[in-house]
């Protein structure tokens, strides 16, 4: 990775009960100090994340010249948002300033501007993030649907609340 006058690491977890330590350790291992790492605790589908906006503003104002992430999907889970981020990097580029994007787990991201294969690999990584999000939502929906009582359409916990804790439905083998 090139020498940078003002690098920033970006880490994101989707919920308070998730641990960002793996991302912090990886970002520290490439030389970032704790005060250079910005953390968001929010879903990647929300582009209004405070830390993400701080990174974008720093790039726009030519204050940040290198953004490092552990994986590219930490920046967001949506093709449009990630392409918008890449477009921001292109927009601010001048003879005196440019901002690079580096992914620790996807080193080809650093060359996304310079070669078609690197851009394609970056695009595929973005697609993987989107695919993972869609699969997660699909699994959640399947889990919710599987827990619905076929007679009432309510989820099992809703039935338990209505019937009371001593009236939980019995499993077939308990009858």
SEMARPA-673648 format. One record per residue (C-alpha): residue number from 1; x, y, z. Coordinates in nm, 4 decimals. Layout:
! residues N
resi:X:Y:Z
NUM:X:Y:Z
...
END
This chain:
! residues 175
resi:X:Y:Z
1:0.0000:0.0000:0.0000
2:0.1307:0.3467:-0.0839
3:0.2296:0.6038:0.1721
4:-0.0584:0.8339:0.2544
5:-0.0695:1.1691:0.4252
6:-0.4179:1.1193:0.5646
7:-0.5557:0.7636:0.5488
8:-0.8779:0.6467:0.7099
9:-0.9991:0.3007:0.7899
10:-1.3683:0.2282:0.7745
11:-1.5323:-0.0489:0.9734
12:-1.9013:-0.1321:0.9925
13:-2.1166:-0.3803:1.1780
14:-2.4900:-0.4010:1.1321
15:-2.5977:-0.4222:1.4963
16:-2.4792:-0.3488:1.8513
17:-2.4495:-0.7188:1.9272
18:-2.1886:-0.7658:1.6510
19:-1.8199:-0.7298:1.7285
20:-1.6036:-0.5063:1.5050
21:-1.2759:-0.6306:1.6585
22:-1.1785:-0.8425:1.3570
23:-1.2029:-0.5348:1.1346
24:-1.0119:-0.3182:1.3861
25:-0.7292:-0.5739:1.4115
26:-0.7041:-0.6020:1.0319
27:-0.7009:-0.2232:0.9869
28:-0.4415:-0.1795:1.2626
29:-0.2255:-0.4504:1.1030
30:-0.1873:-0.2365:0.7888
31:-0.0692:0.0583:0.9985
32:-0.3826:0.2547:1.0834
33:-0.4011:0.4089:1.4291
34:-0.7220:0.3836:1.6362
35:-0.8033:0.7527:1.5752
36:-0.7822:0.6900:1.1988
37:-1.0525:0.4203:1.2053
38:-1.4147:0.5237:1.1699
39:-1.6837:0.2805:1.2868
40:-2.0500:0.2662:1.1956
41:-2.2960:0.0424:1.3761
42:-2.5699:0.0376:1.1150
43:-2.6921:-0.1675:0.8238
44:-2.4994:-0.1304:0.5005
45:-2.8226:-0.0549:0.3165
46:-2.8444:0.2851:0.4883
47:-2.6268:0.5338:0.2997
48:-2.6848:0.8038:0.5651
49:-2.4491:0.6351:0.8136
50:-2.2583:0.9036:1.0075
51:-1.9138:0.7469:0.9679
52:-1.9693:0.6767:0.5989
53:-2.0804:1.0358:0.5443
54:-1.7716:1.1583:0.7331
55:-1.5493:0.9521:0.4998
56:-1.7282:1.0867:0.1890
57:-1.7036:1.4443:0.3150
58:-1.3316:1.4011:0.3893
59:-1.2730:1.2714:0.0366
60:-1.4796:1.5508:-0.1181
61:-1.2816:1.8116:0.0761
62:-0.9493:1.6445:-0.0263
63:-0.8687:1.5661:0.3375
64:-0.8660:1.1860:0.3039
65:-0.6424:1.0355:0.0378
66:-0.6739:0.6667:0.1222
67:-0.9737:0.4676:0.2461
68:-0.9011:0.1185:0.3764
69:-1.1687:-0.1407:0.4493
70:-1.1358:-0.5016:0.5577
71:-1.3839:-0.6057:0.2863
72:-1.5554:-0.3941:0.0242
73:-1.9008:-0.4933:0.1519
74:-1.8276:-0.2890:0.4665
75:-1.8827:0.0239:0.2554
76:-2.2345:-0.0857:0.1676
77:-2.4532:-0.3637:0.0397
78:-2.5948:-0.1904:-0.2626
79:-2.4428:-0.1683:-0.6124
80:-2.5652:0.1874:-0.6551
81:-2.4103:0.3131:-0.3331
82:-2.0768:0.1457:-0.4005
83:-2.0652:0.2718:-0.7576
84:-2.1524:0.6171:-0.6237
85:-1.8534:0.5854:-0.3883
86:-1.6235:0.4897:-0.6773
87:-1.7653:0.7820:-0.8768
88:-1.6821:1.0157:-0.5853
89:-1.3215:0.8928:-0.5991
90:-1.3100:0.9692:-0.9720
91:-1.4794:1.3084:-0.9324
92:-1.2301:1.4454:-0.6801
93:-0.9236:1.3327:-0.8728
94:-0.6974:1.6138:-0.9927
95:-0.3296:1.6396:-1.0757
96:-0.2619:1.7358:-0.7128
97:-0.5033:1.5012:-0.5361
98:-0.6484:1.1562:-0.5615
99:-0.8024:0.9219:-0.3105
100:-0.7426:0.5492:-0.3256
101:-0.9650:0.2695:-0.2025
102:-0.7981:-0.0403:-0.0582
103:-0.9590:-0.3605:0.0657
104:-0.7470:-0.5857:0.2848
105:-0.9259:-0.9068:0.1807
106:-0.9647:-0.8018:-0.1843
107:-0.6292:-0.6493:-0.2883
108:-0.7404:-0.6132:-0.6526
109:-0.9720:-0.3273:-0.5442
110:-0.6695:-0.0954:-0.5243
111:-0.6318:-0.1209:-0.9041
112:-1.0025:-0.0875:-0.9973
113:-0.9356:0.2248:-1.2075
114:-0.6355:0.0929:-1.3933
115:-0.7488:-0.2333:-1.5484
116:-1.0640:-0.3959:-1.6722
117:-1.0013:-0.7187:-1.4784
118:-0.9563:-0.5309:-1.1495
119:-1.2770:-0.3362:-1.2092
120:-1.4566:-0.6602:-1.2984
121:-1.3280:-0.8308:-0.9834
122:-1.4371:-0.5279:-0.7780
123:-1.7803:-0.5375:-0.9429
124:-1.8072:-0.9095:-0.8632
125:-1.7186:-0.8410:-0.4984
126:-1.9907:-0.5755:-0.4855
127:-2.2326:-0.8247:-0.6408
128:-2.1393:-1.0830:-0.3793
129:-2.2296:-0.8337:-0.1060
130:-2.5689:-0.7673:-0.2654
131:-2.6306:-1.1392:-0.3187
132:-2.5466:-1.2074:0.0466
133:-2.7966:-0.9419:0.1584
134:-3.0730:-1.0809:-0.0631
135:-3.0071:-1.4355:0.0625
136:-3.0165:-1.3128:0.4234
137:-3.3548:-1.1471:0.3671
138:-3.4808:-1.4590:0.1917
139:-3.3710:-1.6829:0.4812
140:-3.5334:-1.4477:0.7332
141:-3.8600:-1.4538:0.5383
142:-3.8483:-1.8332:0.5104
143:-3.7898:-1.8613:0.8839
144:-4.0804:-1.6316:0.9642
145:-4.3115:-1.8119:0.7213
146:-4.2091:-2.1515:0.8564
147:-4.3067:-2.0445:1.2080
148:-4.6586:-1.9386:1.1116
149:-4.9522:-2.1466:1.2257
150:-5.1311:-2.2720:0.9126
151:-5.4779:-2.2209:1.0667
152:-5.4382:-1.8619:1.1919
153:-5.1437:-1.7264:0.9898
154:-4.9908:-1.5961:1.3141
155:-4.6361:-1.6729:1.4185
156:-4.5948:-1.9314:1.6930
157:-4.4849:-1.6715:1.9575
158:-4.8012:-1.4695:1.8817
159:-5.0122:-1.7812:1.9424
160:-4.8297:-1.8501:2.2681
161:-4.8960:-1.4950:2.3906
162:-5.2658:-1.5310:2.3125
163:-5.3013:-1.8803:2.4597
164:-5.0712:-1.8245:2.7559
165:-4.7430:-1.9984:2.8388
166:-4.9115:-2.3138:2.9681
167:-5.1046:-2.3565:2.6410
168:-4.8064:-2.3926:2.4065
169:-4.8860:-2.6252:2.1166
170:-4.7540:-2.9752:2.1627
171:-4.5253:-3.1398:1.9174
172:-4.6624:-3.4465:1.7418
173:-4.4416:-3.6846:1.9449
174:-4.5646:-3.5311:2.2765
175:-4.9317:-3.6125:2.2082
END
